[in-house]
Amino acid sequence: MGTLYFTRHGETFWNVEHKICGLTDISLSEQGRRDAENLGRKLLEDRTKIDEILFSPLSRAKETAFIVSKMLQIPAIEEKSLVERNCGKYEGTLNTAEEFRAAQKQICNSYGNGESMLRVTQRIYNFLDKITRDGSGKTRLLVGHNGIARSVESYFNADLTTEEFISFRMENCALRRYDF
């Protein structure tokens, strides 16, 4: 039996403005840094056992991981598989726009020059297969993005419908636990 935790990075200015970040490398806001510190405090207070942190190479996830890593005094390792999807022509646009909402329901849609949710999910499933079967017994915290959170949730929740998958969302620095 193993345990995996997942968190979404701390708040960015684009999150506040409801803009789609995707692969655009947006830094944390001051609130985002506080979000990460609060997550670290919660993990310490709850005495949550985590052996290592794996994080997306994008700065918002990397900074979140480093803040938590320093507080917990555990290693943080970059993991390219956790990078957010390329949202193509929608990068930097409003995530509330009707055109994007309609396109997002098409999980094979690559948004022009982007990456479809289907491909992202394949990437995440391959990664999760590797770490859930590695036999190391390590408990890991993954620090990623909202799009990645959908794929992680669906990996561990086989009963998730397509509609639930599309609408699944994590708040900044929310924490989910998965046992396998």
Z-matrix of the N, CA and C atoms (Angstrom, degrees):
N
C 1 1.459
C 2 1.522 1 108.86
N 3 1.316 2 116.05 1 135.17
C 4 1.455 3 121.70 2 179.20
C 5 1.515 4 111.11 3 -128.65
N 6 1.319 5 115.07 4 167.98
C 7 1.464 6 121.57 5 178.85
C 8 1.514 7 109.17 6 -134.01
N 9 1.315 8 114.56 7 140.72
C 10 1.452 9 122.53 8 177.78
C 11 1.522 10 107.18 9 -135.07
N 12 1.317 11 116.68 10 137.62
C 13 1.466 12 121.92 11 174.41
C 14 1.519 13 108.24 12 -113.02
N 15 1.325 14 115.84 13 148.13
C 16 1.464 15 120.88 14 175.70
C 17 1.516 16 108.64 15 -130.99
N 18 1.332 17 115.38 16 137.56
C 19 1.458 18 120.71 17 171.62
C 20 1.515 19 109.53 18 -135.83
N 21 1.290 20 114.51 19 150.55
C 22 1.466 21 121.44 20 172.06
C 23 1.525 22 106.85 21 -89.49
N 24 1.307 23 116.83 22 146.71
C 25 1.461 24 122.86 23 178.85
C 26 1.530 25 111.79 24 -53.43
N 27 1.325 26 115.97 25 164.94
C 28 1.461 27 121.55 26 175.58
C 29 1.527 28 111.66 27 -67.96
N 30 1.311 29 115.24 28 170.83
C 31 1.462 30 122.47 29 -176.31
C 32 1.531 31 112.50 30 -61.94
N 33 1.330 32 115.20 31 142.37
C 34 1.465 33 122.69 32 171.61
C 35 1.530 34 108.26 33 -117.00
N 36 1.329 35 116.15 34 166.96
C 37 1.465 36 119.44 35 176.39
C 38 1.521 37 110.78 36 -63.30
N 39 1.328 38 117.00 37 -35.65
C 40 1.458 39 119.45 38 179.17
C 41 1.522 40 111.28 39 -68.67
N 42 1.332 41 119.08 40 -31.42
C 43 1.462 42 120.27 41 174.54
C 44 1.519 43 109.76 42 -60.16
N 45 1.323 44 116.19 43 -45.03
C 46 1.469 45 121.62 44 -179.69
C 47 1.526 46 110.51 45 -62.30
N 48 1.326 47 116.14 46 -38.05
C 49 1.468 48 121.57 47 -178.45
C 50 1.527 49 112.46 48 -85.16
N 51 1.333 50 117.63 49 2.21
C 52 1.468 51 124.18 50 -179.94
C 53 1.527 52 112.21 51 60.66
N 54 1.335 53 115.47 52 35.59
C 55 1.462 54 120.73 53 177.20
C 56 1.526 55 109.68 54 -95.84
N 57 1.309 56 116.01 55 148.31
C 58 1.452 57 122.83 56 178.54
C 59 1.523 58 108.34 57 -80.27
N 60 1.322 59 116.45 58 119.95
C 61 1.472 60 121.25 59 -179.26
C 62 1.522 61 111.43 60 -83.58
N 63 1.326 62 117.23 61 -50.14
C 64 1.457 63 119.95 62 -176.81
C 65 1.514 64 111.28 63 52.84
N 66 1.332 65 116.83 64 -129.37
C 67 1.465 66 121.86 65 -179.59
C 68 1.527 67 112.97 66 -83.97
N 69 1.336 68 117.28 67 -6.08
C 70 1.459 69 119.29 68 177.10
C 71 1.526 70 107.84 69 -63.77
N 72 1.320 71 116.68 70 128.27
C 73 1.465 72 120.76 71 -172.22
C 74 1.531 73 109.96 72 -86.94
N 75 1.315 74 116.12 73 90.44
C 76 1.458 75 124.22 74 -178.08
C 77 1.530 76 108.83 75 -99.87
N 78 1.324 77 116.51 76 133.93
C 79 1.473 78 121.64 77 179.91
C 80 1.519 79 111.39 78 -80.41
N 81 1.327 80 114.76 79 165.32
C 82 1.459 81 120.83 80 173.94
C 83 1.525 82 110.34 81 -69.23
N 84 1.314 83 114.81 82 149.18
C 85 1.463 84 121.46 83 169.17
C 86 1.534 85 107.17 84 -83.27
N 87 1.325 86 116.88 85 173.54
C 88 1.473 87 119.52 86 174.70
C 89 1.527 88 110.19 87 -58.73
N 90 1.334 89 116.28 88 -39.40
C 91 1.470 90 119.88 89 176.77
C 92 1.525 91 110.23 90 -62.65
N 93 1.320 92 117.21 91 -37.42
C 94 1.461 93 121.41 92 178.44
C 95 1.522 94 112.08 93 -62.55
N 96 1.323 95 116.10 94 -37.91
C 97 1.470 96 119.79 95 176.49
C 98 1.528 97 110.26 96 -67.17
N 99 1.336 98 116.57 97 -39.77
C 100 1.472 99 120.07 98 176.13
C 101 1.524 100 110.52 99 -64.86
N 102 1.345 101 116.49 100 -38.86
C 103 1.474 102 120.66 101 176.56
C 104 1.527 103 110.17 102 -55.56
N 105 1.335 104 116.31 103 -46.92
C 106 1.464 105 121.23 104 -178.78
C 107 1.526 106 110.75 105 -65.27
N 108 1.321 107 116.65 106 -42.08
C 109 1.471 108 120.07 107 177.62
C 110 1.529 109 110.98 108 -62.55
N 111 1.321 110 116.16 109 -41.74
C 112 1.478 111 119.93 110 178.30
C 113 1.526 112 111.12 111 -63.58
N 114 1.321 113 117.00 112 -38.67
C 115 1.465 114 120.51 113 176.82
C 116 1.530 115 109.77 114 -63.32
N 117 1.320 116 117.08 115 -46.22
C 118 1.460 117 120.96 116 178.19
C 119 1.521 118 112.18 117 -58.61
N 120 1.336 119 116.24 118 -43.51
C 121 1.473 120 120.73 119 177.85
C 122 1.520 121 111.51 120 -62.06
N 123 1.331 122 115.63 121 -42.90
C 124 1.473 123 119.94 122 179.85
C 125 1.527 124 110.51 123 -62.29
N 126 1.316 125 116.93 124 -43.27
C 127 1.465 126 120.10 125 179.33
C 128 1.524 127 111.06 126 -63.76
N 129 1.326 128 116.69 127 -38.80
C 130 1.470 129 120.70 128 177.42
C 131 1.527 130 111.28 129 -67.27
N 132 1.337 131 116.11 130 -47.20
C 133 1.469 132 120.60 131 -179.22
C 134 1.521 133 111.72 132 -61.61
N 135 1.321 134 116.33 133 -39.41
C 136 1.466 135 120.93 134 -179.38
C 137 1.532 136 112.34 135 -81.93
N 138 1.327 137 115.55 136 -3.86
C 139 1.471 138 121.75 137 -177.70
C 140 1.526 139 111.63 138 53.73
N 141 1.323 140 114.17 139 42.62
C 142 1.452 141 121.09 140 178.98
C 143 1.523 142 109.23 141 -70.69
N 144 1.325 143 115.29 142 124.12
C 145 1.469 144 120.53 143 -179.69
C 146 1.526 145 109.46 144 -82.98
N 147 1.320 146 116.16 145 115.60
C 148 1.462 147 122.30 146 175.12
C 149 1.522 148 107.03 147 -133.07
N 150 1.326 149 115.83 148 130.93
C 151 1.461 150 120.82 149 -178.80
C 152 1.524 151 113.23 150 -87.68
N 153 1.331 152 116.15 151 -35.64
C 154 1.462 153 119.48 152 -179.28
C 155 1.520 154 110.05 153 -158.74
N 156 1.317 155 113.94 154 159.66
C 157 1.459 156 122.06 155 178.02
C 158 1.518 157 107.65 156 -113.00
N 159 1.323 158 116.12 157 132.93
C 160 1.461 159 122.62 158 172.03
C 161 1.521 160 106.64 159 -112.98
N 162 1.334 161 117.34 160 131.49
C 163 1.461 162 119.62 161 -174.29
C 164 1.519 163 112.82 162 -134.38
N 165 1.314 164 114.65 163 154.21
C 166 1.457 165 123.38 164 173.54
C 167 1.524 166 109.33 165 -64.56
N 168 1.343 167 117.64 166 146.92
C 169 1.460 168 119.96 167 179.26
C 170 1.532 169 114.89 168 -71.41
N 171 1.316 170 119.30 169 -8.88
C 172 1.464 171 120.44 170 179.23
C 173 1.526 172 109.91 171 -72.15
N 174 1.321 173 116.86 172 141.86
C 175 1.473 174 121.67 173 -169.36
C 176 1.525 175 113.73 174 -58.57
N 177 1.318 176 118.79 175 -33.20
C 178 1.468 177 119.70 176 -179.13
C 179 1.529 178 111.39 177 -65.33
N 180 1.328 179 117.01 178 -37.34
C 181 1.471 180 120.94 179 177.14
C 182 1.529 181 110.49 180 -78.15
N 183 1.315 182 116.23 181 -40.30
C 184 1.465 183 121.23 182 -179.36
C 185 1.526 184 110.92 183 -61.09
N 186 1.333 185 116.83 184 -46.43
C 187 1.461 186 120.18 185 -179.91
C 188 1.533 187 111.32 186 -64.70
N 189 1.325 188 116.26 187 -41.25
C 190 1.468 189 120.51 188 176.33
C 191 1.530 190 109.71 189 -58.42
N 192 1.324 191 116.34 190 -47.85
C 193 1.471 192 121.25 191 -178.85
C 194 1.524 193 111.44 192 -61.51
N 195 1.329 194 117.39 193 -42.59
C 196 1.468 195 120.32 194 -178.17
C 197 1.525 196 111.85 195 -67.12
N 198 1.320 197 117.58 196 -36.84
C 199 1.470 198 120.23 197 177.67
C 200 1.525 199 109.72 198 -63.17
N 201 1.327 200 116.75 199 -48.25
C 202 1.467 201 121.47 200 -179.58
C 203 1.529 202 110.30 201 -66.75
N 204 1.318 203 117.31 202 -42.13
C 205 1.464 204 122.32 203 179.81
C 206 1.523 205 111.64 204 -58.54
N 207 1.312 206 115.75 205 -44.18
C 208 1.466 207 120.14 206 180.00
C 209 1.527 208 110.56 207 -64.47
N 210 1.330 209 116.90 208 -41.90
C 211 1.465 210 120.60 209 -179.73
C 212 1.527 211 111.66 210 -66.10
N 213 1.333 212 116.64 211 -40.38
C 214 1.467 213 121.01 212 -177.57
C 215 1.531 214 112.63 213 -87.70
N 216 1.312 215 115.61 214 -11.52
C 217 1.470 216 122.01 215 -177.72
C 218 1.529 217 111.98 216 56.24
N 219 1.350 218 113.74 217 50.32
C 220 1.466 219 120.92 218 176.75
C 221 1.529 220 108.31 219 -129.84
N 222 1.338 221 117.22 220 158.69
C 223 1.472 222 119.41 221 -178.89
C 224 1.524 223 112.88 222 -69.67
N 225 1.333 224 114.56 223 147.94
C 226 1.464 225 122.60 224 173.68
C 227 1.524 226 107.32 225 -122.70
N 228 1.324 227 115.69 226 127.30
C 229 1.458 228 122.23 227 -172.88
C 230 1.529 229 109.31 228 -125.51
N 231 1.317 230 116.06 229 130.04
C 232 1.466 231 120.57 230 177.73
C 233 1.526 232 109.95 231 -67.77
N 234 1.333 233 115.77 232 136.56
C 235 1.465 234 122.24 233 178.48
C 236 1.527 235 108.04 234 -132.25
N 237 1.317 236 116.24 235 107.04
C 238 1.473 237 121.84 236 -175.55
C 239 1.521 238 113.28 237 -60.72
N 240 1.318 239 118.15 238 -28.06
C 241 1.466 240 121.02 239 -179.92
C 242 1.525 241 112.21 240 -62.20
N 243 1.329 242 117.32 241 -22.26
C 244 1.469 243 121.04 242 -176.34
C 245 1.521 244 113.77 243 -87.49
N 246 1.336 245 117.62 244 1.91
C 247 1.464 246 119.83 245 179.75
C 248 1.533 247 110.04 246 -61.21
N 249 1.320 248 116.36 247 145.40
C 250 1.469 249 120.72 248 179.22
C 251 1.522 250 109.83 249 -66.47
N 252 1.308 251 115.57 250 159.09
C 253 1.458 252 119.74 251 179.11
C 254 1.518 253 110.93 252 -70.37
N 255 1.300 254 114.65 253 152.00
C 256 1.455 255 122.08 254 173.23
C 257 1.526 256 106.43 255 -79.93
N 258 1.318 257 116.41 256 115.60
C 259 1.467 258 120.69 257 -177.43
C 260 1.526 259 112.56 258 -90.18
N 261 1.338 260 116.54 259 15.05
C 262 1.460 261 121.57 260 172.89
C 263 1.508 262 113.78 261 51.87
N 264 1.316 263 115.87 262 -128.13
C 265 1.473 264 121.42 263 -174.54
C 266 1.527 265 113.19 264 -66.23
N 267 1.329 266 117.91 265 -11.55
C 268 1.462 267 120.32 266 -178.79
C 269 1.532 268 113.86 267 -92.58
N 270 1.337 269 117.78 268 -7.06
C 271 1.474 270 120.16 269 178.81
C 272 1.536 271 109.13 270 -56.00
N 273 1.319 272 116.36 271 130.35
C 274 1.458 273 121.65 272 177.49
C 275 1.520 274 114.83 273 82.47
N 276 1.338 275 116.90 274 -3.08
C 277 1.466 276 119.40 275 178.16
C 278 1.527 277 108.87 276 -94.33
N 279 1.312 278 116.22 277 171.73
C 280 1.461 279 120.85 278 -178.48
C 281 1.530 280 111.04 279 -72.79
N 282 1.330 281 115.41 280 132.62
C 283 1.463 282 119.13 281 177.76
C 284 1.530 283 111.84 282 -76.15
N 285 1.307 284 116.24 283 -5.30
C 286 1.467 285 121.12 284 178.02
C 287 1.536 286 111.84 285 -94.33
N 288 1.335 287 117.62 286 -5.69
C 289 1.471 288 121.37 287 -178.10
C 290 1.525 289 110.17 288 -64.65
N 291 1.301 290 115.70 289 137.38
C 292 1.470 291 122.00 290 -177.65
C 293 1.523 292 111.86 291 -59.79
N 294 1.324 293 117.47 292 -39.50
C 295 1.468 294 121.08 293 -179.76
C 296 1.539 295 110.52 294 -61.02
N 297 1.326 296 116.69 295 -44.18
C 298 1.468 297 119.74 296 179.05
C 299 1.520 298 110.90 297 -67.18
N 300 1.328 299 117.43 298 -43.28
C 301 1.470 300 120.61 299 -179.90
C 302 1.524 301 111.06 300 -58.18
N 303 1.329 302 116.48 301 -40.65
C 304 1.467 303 120.54 302 178.94
C 305 1.527 304 110.58 303 -68.82
N 306 1.324 305 117.37 304 -43.11
C 307 1.468 306 121.62 305 -179.89
C 308 1.523 307 111.18 306 -64.29
N 309 1.315 308 117.30 307 -36.11
C 310 1.462 309 121.80 308 -177.38
C 311 1.537 310 111.82 309 -63.82
N 312 1.300 311 116.90 310 -25.37
C 313 1.470 312 120.54 311 179.67
C 314 1.527 313 111.92 312 -72.84
N 315 1.319 314 115.99 313 -15.06
C 316 1.463 315 121.48 314 178.41
C 317 1.523 316 108.16 315 -96.32
N 318 1.340 317 117.73 316 91.14
C 319 1.464 318 120.44 317 -170.48
C 320 1.526 319 113.79 318 -67.99
N 321 1.332 320 117.65 319 -10.42
C 322 1.470 321 120.56 320 175.59
C 323 1.527 322 111.40 321 -92.56
N 324 1.328 323 117.87 322 -5.34
C 325 1.459 324 123.84 323 -177.33
C 326 1.526 325 110.28 324 -71.42
N 327 1.322 326 116.76 325 128.91
C 328 1.469 327 120.40 326 178.91
C 329 1.526 328 112.11 327 -102.05
N 330 1.318 329 118.20 328 10.05
C 331 1.476 330 122.76 329 175.05
C 332 1.523 331 111.95 330 53.84
N 333 1.307 332 116.60 331 43.49
C 334 1.462 333 120.36 332 -179.18
C 335 1.517 334 110.20 333 87.00
N 336 1.303 335 117.18 334 -97.68
C 337 1.467 336 121.55 335 -177.42
C 338 1.524 337 112.38 336 -107.01
N 339 1.329 338 117.57 337 22.55
C 340 1.464 339 121.35 338 -176.36
C 341 1.511 340 113.46 339 -96.66
N 342 1.332 341 114.94 340 -154.82
C 343 1.463 342 122.73 341 -178.35
C 344 1.526 343 108.16 342 -124.61
N 345 1.314 344 116.82 343 127.02
C 346 1.458 345 119.97 344 -179.72
C 347 1.521 346 110.62 345 -69.51
N 348 1.322 347 116.08 346 155.71
C 349 1.462 348 121.40 347 176.51
C 350 1.526 349 109.98 348 -62.62
N 351 1.312 350 117.18 349 -31.58
C 352 1.459 351 120.89 350 177.93
C 353 1.532 352 110.58 351 -62.61
N 354 1.318 353 117.05 352 -44.37
C 355 1.478 354 121.04 353 178.23
C 356 1.531 355 111.27 354 -67.62
N 357 1.333 356 116.76 355 -40.34
C 358 1.467 357 120.42 356 177.41
C 359 1.522 358 109.29 357 -59.51
N 360 1.320 359 116.42 358 -46.25
C 361 1.458 360 121.32 359 -178.28
C 362 1.525 361 110.86 360 -63.75
N 363 1.319 362 117.94 361 -39.51
C 364 1.463 363 120.70 362 175.76
C 365 1.527 364 109.65 363 -60.62
N 366 1.323 365 117.24 364 -44.74
C 367 1.473 366 121.87 365 179.58
C 368 1.527 367 110.78 366 -60.05
N 369 1.337 368 116.19 367 -45.56
C 370 1.471 369 120.52 368 -178.26
C 371 1.529 370 111.09 369 -70.02
N 372 1.318 371 117.70 370 -40.50
C 373 1.468 372 119.98 371 177.62
C 374 1.528 373 110.74 372 -60.66
N 375 1.328 374 117.61 373 -43.25
C 376 1.468 375 120.64 374 178.21
C 377 1.522 376 110.36 375 -60.60
N 378 1.312 377 117.26 376 -43.69
C 379 1.461 378 122.30 377 178.63
C 380 1.532 379 110.76 378 -63.75
N 381 1.330 380 117.11 379 -47.31
C 382 1.465 381 120.49 380 -179.26
C 383 1.524 382 111.82 381 -65.71
N 384 1.326 383 117.13 382 -36.26
C 385 1.469 384 119.53 383 174.54
C 386 1.523 385 110.03 384 -56.99
N 387 1.322 386 116.00 385 -43.87
C 388 1.464 387 120.92 386 -178.20
C 389 1.527 388 111.86 387 -63.73
N 390 1.340 389 117.55 388 -46.94
C 391 1.468 390 118.37 389 -175.64
C 392 1.525 391 113.49 390 -80.32
N 393 1.322 392 118.72 391 -26.65
C 394 1.469 393 118.95 392 177.93
C 395 1.524 394 111.72 393 -78.81
N 396 1.319 395 116.90 394 -13.83
C 397 1.471 396 120.67 395 -179.31
C 398 1.525 397 113.04 396 -112.39
N 399 1.319 398 118.02 397 7.21
C 400 1.471 399 119.44 398 -173.72
C 401 1.521 400 113.99 399 -75.10
N 402 1.324 401 117.35 400 -14.94
C 403 1.456 402 120.40 401 175.88
C 404 1.517 403 115.00 402 71.98
N 405 1.337 404 118.06 403 10.00
C 406 1.467 405 120.94 404 -177.01
C 407 1.522 406 112.88 405 -76.45
N 408 1.326 407 116.52 406 -23.51
C 409 1.461 408 120.39 407 -176.71
C 410 1.517 409 113.38 408 75.61
N 411 1.334 410 117.08 409 5.69
C 412 1.460 411 120.80 410 -179.50
C 413 1.527 412 110.89 411 -73.24
N 414 1.332 413 114.72 412 141.99
C 415 1.455 414 121.24 413 170.91
C 416 1.521 415 106.07 414 -98.30
N 417 1.322 416 115.80 415 125.52
C 418 1.463 417 120.58 416 -174.62
C 419 1.515 418 111.26 417 -119.62
N 420 1.316 419 114.55 418 148.48
C 421 1.461 420 122.84 419 169.37
C 422 1.514 421 106.63 420 -107.88
N 423 1.328 422 116.74 421 121.55
C 424 1.458 423 121.67 422 174.63
C 425 1.519 424 107.96 423 -96.23
N 426 1.327 425 116.50 424 131.09
C 427 1.464 426 121.62 425 177.22
C 428 1.519 427 107.10 426 -113.66
N 429 1.321 428 114.86 427 113.17
C 430 1.459 429 119.75 428 -175.13
C 431 1.510 430 112.96 429 -140.67
N 432 1.313 431 114.28 430 -139.53
C 433 1.459 432 122.81 431 -169.60
C 434 1.523 433 110.17 432 -133.34
N 435 1.324 434 115.64 433 168.32
C 436 1.462 435 120.11 434 -177.18
C 437 1.526 436 112.11 435 -61.51
N 438 1.330 437 117.80 436 -42.72
C 439 1.468 438 120.33 437 178.45
C 440 1.514 439 112.14 438 -61.99
N 441 1.316 440 116.15 439 -37.27
C 442 1.466 441 121.59 440 178.57
C 443 1.530 442 109.34 441 -70.35
N 444 1.325 443 116.82 442 -37.16
C 445 1.468 444 121.44 443 178.92
C 446 1.525 445 111.32 444 -57.04
N 447 1.327 446 117.49 445 -38.48
C 448 1.474 447 120.90 446 178.58
C 449 1.529 448 110.77 447 -59.63
N 450 1.321 449 114.93 448 -46.04
C 451 1.464 450 119.39 449 -178.18
C 452 1.522 451 111.22 450 -67.18
N 453 1.326 452 117.41 451 -40.72
C 454 1.462 453 121.07 452 178.10
C 455 1.533 454 109.69 453 -62.71
N 456 1.313 455 116.28 454 -46.33
C 457 1.471 456 120.54 455 179.42
C 458 1.527 457 110.95 456 -58.74
N 459 1.324 458 116.94 457 -43.96
C 460 1.466 459 119.29 458 -177.96
C 461 1.530 460 111.70 459 -69.85
N 462 1.317 461 117.70 460 -28.92
C 463 1.473 462 121.54 461 177.30
C 464 1.531 463 110.23 462 -62.26
N 465 1.319 464 115.82 463 -42.65
C 466 1.467 465 120.42 464 -176.30
C 467 1.534 466 112.92 465 -93.55
N 468 1.311 467 118.04 466 -10.42
C 469 1.459 468 122.15 467 -178.44
C 470 1.523 469 108.93 468 -124.88
N 471 1.321 470 115.87 469 84.83
C 472 1.464 471 121.85 470 -175.43
C 473 1.522 472 113.05 471 -65.51
N 474 1.332 473 118.09 472 -15.94
C 475 1.463 474 121.12 473 -178.99
C 476 1.527 475 113.00 474 -89.45
N 477 1.319 476 117.64 475 3.02
C 478 1.459 477 121.84 476 179.93
C 479 1.529 478 109.47 477 -65.29
N 480 1.322 479 116.95 478 126.66
C 481 1.461 480 120.32 479 176.91
C 482 1.528 481 109.48 480 -79.39
N 483 1.311 482 116.40 481 166.90
C 484 1.468 483 120.14 482 177.46
C 485 1.525 484 110.20 483 -60.68
N 486 1.301 485 117.61 484 -41.73
C 487 1.465 486 121.20 485 178.76
C 488 1.530 487 111.26 486 -63.07
N 489 1.334 488 116.38 487 -42.77
C 490 1.469 489 120.03 488 177.53
C 491 1.529 490 110.88 489 -64.78
N 492 1.326 491 116.43 490 -38.12
C 493 1.467 492 121.04 491 177.06
C 494 1.533 493 110.02 492 -60.61
N 495 1.308 494 117.24 493 -49.47
C 496 1.466 495 122.44 494 -177.63
C 497 1.525 496 110.84 495 -62.53
N 498 1.321 497 117.36 496 -39.60
C 499 1.469 498 120.35 497 -175.15
C 500 1.532 499 113.37 498 -90.42
N 501 1.350 500 117.99 499 -5.81
C 502 1.463 501 120.11 500 -179.32
C 503 1.521 502 109.84 501 -61.35
N 504 1.330 503 115.07 502 137.52
C 505 1.457 504 120.41 503 -176.39
C 506 1.519 505 109.05 504 -150.65
N 507 1.324 506 115.24 505 143.27
C 508 1.465 507 120.96 506 174.68
C 509 1.520 508 108.45 507 -118.52
N 510 1.307 509 115.28 508 139.38
C 511 1.464 510 120.08 509 173.45
C 512 1.526 511 108.59 510 -74.42
N 513 1.311 512 115.96 511 160.62
C 514 1.460 513 120.83 512 178.43
C 515 1.527 514 110.41 513 -59.55
N 516 1.315 515 115.66 514 129.38
C 517 1.469 516 125.65 515 178.62
C 518 1.529 517 114.05 516 60.76
N 519 1.328 518 117.03 517 19.13
C 520 1.470 519 119.86 518 168.74
C 521 1.525 520 106.51 519 -68.90
N 522 1.307 521 116.70 520 155.50
C 523 1.462 522 120.81 521 -176.36
C 524 1.520 523 110.09 522 -124.38
N 525 1.336 524 115.44 523 132.01
C 526 1.470 525 121.12 524 175.30
C 527 1.515 526 108.48 525 -122.33
N 528 1.318 527 114.83 526 141.95
C 529 1.461 528 121.15 527 179.20
C 530 1.519 529 108.60 528 -112.16
N 531 1.325 530 115.32 529 137.54
C 532 1.454 531 122.15 530 177.04
C 533 1.526 532 108.48 531 -128.70
N 534 1.308 533 115.90 532 127.36
C 535 1.458 534 121.34 533 175.33
C 536 1.510 535 108.39 534 -106.00
N 537 1.296 536 116.37 535 140.73
C 538 1.465 537 121.06 536 -178.88
C 539 1.513 538 110.44 537 -140.83
